Amino acid sequence: MNRAVVIVVLVLVAAVSSAATVLIVNSRESNKPALAEEQRAVRERFFGSSKELPPIRDGQEMRPRW
């Protein structure tokens, strides 16, 4: 066989195997919810609520703390 034919066959095999891997991984992950309800509750307890922060008054966050 010609060297170019061997290279083309190897590239095609690599492309098909990587496409199959992506399809298999994506099909397994689509069944899972983004976050379970208990994980969401733990995250909100740790990081605080998901509300926006209050506005900064008088530039107090801009002053150095020392």
N, C-alpha and C positions, 0 to 999 in steps of 0.2 A: 504494500500500500504506500501511497504517497504520504510524505510527511504532513502536508497541508490537510489531507483527508483525516488523518489521525487527530490533528489538533482540532479540527471542526467537530469531530465526533466527541472528543473530550469536553469541549465547550458546551455542546448540546446536552450531554449527560449531566454536567454540572448545573446548567440552567434548569433542566427538568427536575432534578432532585431538590434544588433550592426552592423552586416554585411549589413542589409538593410539600416540603417542610413548612413553608409559610401558610399554605392552606390548612394543613393539619393543626398547626399551633393556633391559628385564628379561629378555627371551628371549635376548639376546646375552650378558648377564652370567652367566646360570645355567650356561652351558657351561664357564666358567673355574673352576679350583679356587681356594680362598681364597688360598693362598700356594704357590708352587712349592717343591720340596724345597731347591733351592739358595738361594732367597730366605730360607727358614726358617733355613738354616745360617748365612747371612751375618748375619741379625738376631740369632741367638743368640751369634755371635762378637762382634758389636758391643756388644750390651746385656748380655751375660752369659747364663748359663743361665736356664732358666725356673723354677728352684727358688725356694722362698720364702726371704726374708731371715732370718738368724738372729735370735733375740730380743735385745733391747737389754739390756745388763748395767748395773746400778746407775745407770741414768739417764744414761749417758755421752753420749748424743746430745742431751740437754737442756742441757748446759753450753755456754756460749759458747766459741768457739775462740780468743779473744783474751785 
